[in-house]
């Protein structure tokens, strides 16, 4: 899919990866970019049209779809990471993680799939994670939500193939944003990650593995289950 002259909507466009997606899409020639966030005023990227959007609120999603009926590219970036253990963690926070990362993404897909069909097929980009493919101590709940989001991406790709919608999953380990500021690990700059994602989109890739951690995680799927825990 060509980005030039596309009309995009990016969820979670008020910070971090989402903000970079909105900025890069404008720089690469998108004719219009909607930036979704719970607080529309927090979307401050020049040339991006703020949209009040809570992906866990069906009425908010419906309103955004009614406003943005010209969209040809949906970037599902919004998500949460509550980092809970499955056995002893806070079950309400685990539910909230799955509600946002899985059902929030699904809600956006269901609302915008007919719009994309009317506008020629277009594309959906889902921002996934290396954690789609492995668990790590203290954050199993996040991995569960991302594994579900990965297969959601695969299922939606299959279901929307007939209408010509390209469905792309982008996996990455750590990206250098305010959410990872306290982690002493190697992180990819947001601009680098987004450029890899958008290059892959334009090249028609359905799965983009953006860093070494994600490559290793995917390769480990072919081994013993214990390899899926660092």
C-alpha positions as CSV (number, residue, x, y, z in Angstrom):
1,X,0.0,0.0,0.0
2,X,1.3,3.5,-0.9
3,X,1.3,6.0,2.0
4,X,1.3,9.0,-0.3
5,X,-2.3,10.4,-0.6
6,X,-3.6,7.9,1.9
7,X,-6.0,8.9,4.8
8,X,-4.8,7.4,8.1
9,X,-6.2,7.0,11.6
10,X,-3.7,6.3,14.4
11,X,-4.9,5.2,17.8
12,X,-2.9,6.4,20.8
13,X,-1.4,9.2,18.8
14,X,-0.7,11.5,21.7
15,X,2.6,9.9,22.8
16,X,5.4,7.6,22.0
17,X,5.0,5.2,19.1
18,X,1.6,6.5,18.1
19,X,2.7,10.1,18.0
20,X,5.6,9.0,15.8
21,X,3.3,7.1,13.4
22,X,1.2,10.2,13.0
23,X,4.2,12.4,12.4
24,X,5.9,10.0,10.0
25,X,2.7,9.4,8.0
26,X,2.3,13.1,7.4
27,X,6.0,13.4,6.4
28,X,5.6,10.5,3.9
29,X,2.7,12.2,2.1
30,X,-0.5,11.0,3.7
31,X,-3.2,13.5,2.7
32,X,-4.8,13.4,6.1
33,X,-4.0,11.8,9.4
34,X,-6.5,11.5,12.3
35,X,-4.8,11.2,15.7
36,X,-7.0,9.3,18.2
37,X,-6.6,9.7,22.0
38,X,-8.9,9.7,25.0
39,X,-8.0,13.4,25.4
40,X,-8.1,14.8,21.9
41,X,-6.4,18.0,23.0
42,X,-3.3,15.9,23.9
43,X,-2.7,15.2,20.2
44,X,-0.3,18.0,19.2
45,X,1.5,16.7,16.0
46,X,1.3,19.5,13.4
47,X,-1.1,18.7,10.6
48,X,-2.8,15.9,12.4
49,X,-6.5,16.1,13.1
50,X,-7.2,15.2,16.8
51,X,-10.1,12.8,17.4
52,X,-11.5,11.9,20.8
53,X,-11.2,8.1,21.0
54,X,-11.3,5.5,23.7
55,X,-10.9,2.1,22.0
56,X,-12.5,0.3,25.0
57,X,-15.7,2.4,24.7
58,X,-18.0,1.2,21.9
59,X,-19.8,4.6,21.6
60,X,-16.4,6.4,21.2
61,X,-15.3,4.0,18.5
62,X,-18.6,4.3,16.7
63,X,-18.3,8.1,16.8
64,X,-14.7,8.0,15.5
65,X,-15.8,5.8,12.6
66,X,-18.6,8.2,11.7
67,X,-16.2,11.1,11.7
68,X,-13.4,9.4,9.8
69,X,-15.3,7.8,6.9
70,X,-12.5,8.5,4.5
71,X,-9.9,6.4,6.2
72,X,-7.8,4.0,4.0
73,X,-5.2,3.1,6.6
74,X,-5.9,2.2,10.2
75,X,-3.0,2.0,12.7
76,X,-4.0,0.1,15.9
77,X,-1.3,1.4,18.2
78,X,-3.1,2.1,21.5
79,X,-2.5,-0.4,24.2
80,X,-1.6,-0.9,27.9
81,X,1.0,-2.9,29.8
82,X,0.0,-3.6,33.4
83,X,2.7,-6.2,33.9
84,X,0.9,-8.7,36.1
85,X,1.7,-12.3,37.1
86,X,-1.1,-14.7,36.0
87,X,-1.4,-16.7,39.3
88,X,-0.9,-13.9,41.9
89,X,-1.5,-10.7,39.9
90,X,-4.4,-8.3,40.1
91,X,-7.1,-10.0,38.0
92,X,-8.9,-6.7,37.3
93,X,-5.7,-5.3,35.8
94,X,-5.2,-8.4,33.8
95,X,-8.8,-8.1,32.5
96,X,-8.2,-4.4,31.6
97,X,-5.1,-5.4,29.7
98,X,-7.0,-7.9,27.6
99,X,-9.9,-5.5,27.2
100,X,-7.7,-2.8,25.7
101,X,-5.1,-4.8,23.8
102,X,-7.5,-7.4,22.4
103,X,-11.1,-6.3,22.5
104,X,-10.1,-2.6,21.9
105,X,-8.2,-3.6,18.7
106,X,-11.1,-5.8,17.6
107,X,-13.6,-3.0,18.2
108,X,-11.5,-0.7,15.9
109,X,-11.2,-3.4,13.2
110,X,-15.0,-4.1,13.2
111,X,-15.8,-0.4,13.0
112,X,-13.4,0.4,10.2
113,X,-13.4,-2.8,8.1
114,X,-16.6,-1.6,6.2
115,X,-15.0,1.9,5.7
116,X,-11.9,0.4,4.3
117,X,-13.9,-1.8,2.0
118,X,-15.8,1.2,0.7
119,X,-12.6,3.1,0.2
120,X,-10.9,0.4,-2.0
121,X,-9.5,-2.0,0.6
122,X,-6.7,-0.1,2.2
123,X,-4.7,-1.5,5.1
124,X,-4.7,-2.2,8.9
125,X,-1.4,-2.1,10.8
126,X,-1.5,-3.7,14.3
127,X,1.4,-2.8,16.6
128,X,2.3,-6.1,18.3
129,X,5.3,-7.1,20.4
130,X,8.1,-9.6,20.8
131,X,6.0,-10.7,23.8
132,X,3.5,-12.1,21.3
133,X,5.8,-15.1,21.2
134,X,7.3,-15.4,24.7
135,X,6.6,-14.8,28.4
136,X,8.9,-13.0,30.8
137,X,8.9,-12.8,34.6
138,X,6.6,-10.3,36.1
139,X,4.6,-9.5,32.9
140,X,2.9,-12.7,31.8
141,X,-0.4,-10.9,31.5
142,X,1.0,-8.6,28.8
143,X,2.3,-11.5,26.9
144,X,-1.1,-13.2,27.0
145,X,-2.8,-10.1,25.6
146,X,-0.2,-9.7,22.8
147,X,-0.3,-13.4,21.9
148,X,-4.1,-13.0,21.5
149,X,-3.6,-9.8,19.5
150,X,-1.2,-11.6,17.2
151,X,-3.8,-14.3,16.4
152,X,-6.5,-11.7,16.1
153,X,-4.3,-10.1,13.4
154,X,-3.9,-13.4,11.6
155,X,-7.7,-14.1,11.8
156,X,-8.6,-10.6,10.6
157,X,-6.1,-10.9,7.7
158,X,-7.9,-14.1,6.6
159,X,-11.4,-12.6,6.9
160,X,-10.6,-9.3,5.1
161,X,-8.6,-10.8,2.3
162,X,-11.7,-10.9,0.0
163,X,-12.3,-7.2,0.3
164,X,-8.6,-6.4,-0.5
165,X,-7.5,-5.1,2.9
166,X,-3.9,-5.7,3.7
167,X,-3.5,-6.6,7.4
168,X,0.0,-6.1,8.9
169,X,1.4,-7.2,12.2
170,X,4.5,-5.4,13.5
171,X,6.5,-7.0,16.2
172,X,9.1,-5.2,18.3
173,X,10.8,-5.6,21.7
174,X,11.6,-2.3,23.5
175,X,11.0,1.1,22.0
176,X,12.5,4.2,23.6
177,X,9.3,6.0,24.9
178,X,8.2,7.5,28.2
179,X,6.6,4.1,29.0
180,X,10.0,2.4,29.0
181,X,12.1,5.2,30.4
182,X,12.8,3.4,33.7
183,X,14.0,0.2,32.0
184,X,17.8,-0.3,31.6
185,X,17.6,-2.3,28.4
186,X,18.4,-1.8,24.8
187,X,15.6,0.2,23.1
188,X,14.9,1.1,19.5
189,X,14.2,4.8,18.7
190,X,10.6,5.4,17.8
191,X,11.4,7.0,14.5
192,X,13.5,3.9,13.5
193,X,10.7,1.5,14.5
194,X,8.0,3.4,12.6
195,X,10.1,3.7,9.5
196,X,10.7,0.0,9.4
197,X,6.9,-0.5,9.9
198,X,5.9,1.9,7.1
199,X,8.6,0.6,4.7
200,X,7.2,-2.9,5.3
201,X,3.6,-1.7,4.8
202,X,4.6,-0.1,1.4
203,X,6.3,-3.3,0.4
204,X,3.2,-5.4,1.1
205,X,4.6,-7.3,4.0
206,X,2.0,-9.0,6.3
207,X,4.4,-9.6,9.2
208,X,7.2,-7.2,10.1
209,X,9.8,-8.3,12.7
210,X,11.5,-5.1,13.6
211,X,14.4,-6.1,15.9
212,X,16.7,-8.9,17.0
213,X,14.7,-9.7,20.1
214,X,11.6,-10.3,18.1
215,X,13.5,-12.4,15.6
216,X,14.9,-14.6,18.4
217,X,11.5,-14.9,20.0
218,X,9.9,-16.0,16.7
219,X,12.7,-18.5,16.1
220,X,12.2,-20.0,19.6
221,X,8.7,-21.0,18.7
222,X,10.1,-24.0,16.8
223,X,11.9,-25.3,19.9
224,X,10.8,-26.6,23.3
225,X,8.2,-24.6,25.2
226,X,10.8,-23.7,27.9
227,X,12.7,-21.7,25.4
228,X,9.7,-19.3,25.3
229,X,10.8,-18.0,28.8
230,X,14.1,-16.0,29.0
